[in-house]
Amino acid sequence: MKIKMNASYTGMLMVLVALIVSACSTTERTASQSPMMIAEQGSFAVGGSTIQSEGEFDPIDLSTDGQTLHGDHAYVFYQVPVDKRSYPLVMWHGFGQFSKTWESTPDGREGYQNIFLRKDYGVYLIDQPRRGNAGKGTQPGTYTPIPDEQKWFNVFRVGQWPEYFTDVQFPTDNASLEQYFRQMTPDIGPIDVDVNADAVDALFDKIGEGILVTHSHSGGMGWQAAMQNPNIKAIVSYEPGSNFVFPPGEVPEPKPSSSGELTAKEVSLSEFNKLTTIPIVIYYGDNIPEEPSNMPGQDGWRVRLEMAYEWADAINRHGGDAQVVHLPKVGIYGNTHFPFSDLNNLEIAELMADWLSEKGLD
């Protein structure tokens, strides 16, 4: 269902965005790359806390006395199309990533930001507290440059370095891999689940009802945000990897793997039941082993997928509506840990759009 612009919107910013995919300069523009009409766009900080130093500020004899530090907020960039649908999409990145993960793909194609703007959804992109454009935290942080990108090549299931998986939905040219490695960004301070969930909670207080789209590490934090804020009307989660919540008496045993042990988190039944009031869909990509493997990059996803199935079963036992879609089981092969930016991301986006339509969320 779409919402038509009323007359008051005529005074709002009208931006004609001519999007040209620079990395595809030799490719003819297609219908999906035609100009878009954006009614409103902007950015803001939301959530966070303030440290207030005691004393009185002296503009000449400078010290911390009487001064403040605003930190631990999320950064949000948003765009709302002219003919917008009912619910905007709030996209939350995963570990080692920031809002870039939703923008454009490593080979320069359109990412979920533009794909869903073209489907007339308002799109909000988050940088979680202490990451990316929200780097100002209230806790000390350090960055130690450690070469580890080959590990992440394996963990993100692009292949087993230096070999790509034979069917991988990832561009295998060096320029794309260069972009892939450079889109990772460090934390500026410790990751705090409560701080991050509180910031997203504050975002939904500000914008009202919407749909939360999470990836990887933000999946578990997304469950918490949804338990905190009823404005989250649905969750689409790509490869959640931690913090699966269960009610008392139903928490599964830890799941060992060659990448470490995956544990679930207990929450009260009343909190858990809040997740049974909204539709939830979870997607996992390909090249996840069915049996224990000594390759930690892949084996960790084996136990996460198992946990996701058990979690969805628990949600549904309590009257909820949760579904796990393992893409190879629906005939879609080769996806990495980033299905939304893989070579077939238009096909993956259609799955999500169809699900939103099925649930009456469009």
Secondary structure as GFF3:
##gff-version 3
##sequence-region A 1 362
A	DSSP	three_ten_helix	7	11	.	.	.	ID=ss1
A	DSSP	beta_strand	15	17	.	.	.	ID=ss2
A	DSSP	three_ten_helix	22	24	.	.	.	ID=ss3
A	DSSP	three_ten_helix	31	33	.	.	.	ID=ss4
A	DSSP	beta_strand	36	46	.	.	.	ID=ss5
A	DSSP	beta_strand	49	52	.	.	.	ID=ss6
A	DSSP	beta_strand	68	71	.	.	.	ID=ss7
A	DSSP	beta_strand	74	81	.	.	.	ID=ss8
A	DSSP	beta_strand	89	92	.	.	.	ID=ss9
A	DSSP	alpha_helix	100	103	.	.	.	ID=ss10
A	DSSP	alpha_helix	112	117	.	.	.	ID=ss11
A	DSSP	beta_strand	123	127	.	.	.	ID=ss12
A	DSSP	alpha_helix	149	155	.	.	.	ID=ss13
A	DSSP	beta_strand	159	160	.	.	.	ID=ss14
A	DSSP	beta_strand	163	164	.	.	.	ID=ss15
A	DSSP	alpha_helix	174	182	.	.	.	ID=ss16
A	DSSP	alpha_helix	193	207	.	.	.	ID=ss17
A	DSSP	beta_strand	210	215	.	.	.	ID=ss18
A	DSSP	alpha_helix	218	228	.	.	.	ID=ss19
A	DSSP	beta_strand	232	238	.	.	.	ID=ss20
A	DSSP	beta_strand	245	246	.	.	.	ID=ss21
A	DSSP	beta_strand	265	266	.	.	.	ID=ss22
A	DSSP	alpha_helix	269	274	.	.	.	ID=ss23
A	DSSP	three_ten_helix	275	277	.	.	.	ID=ss24
A	DSSP	beta_strand	279	284	.	.	.	ID=ss25
A	DSSP	alpha_helix	296	317	.	.	.	ID=ss26
A	DSSP	beta_strand	321	326	.	.	.	ID=ss27
A	DSSP	three_ten_helix	327	330	.	.	.	ID=ss28
A	DSSP	three_ten_helix	339	341	.	.	.	ID=ss29
A	DSSP	alpha_helix	345	358	.	.	.	ID=ss30
###
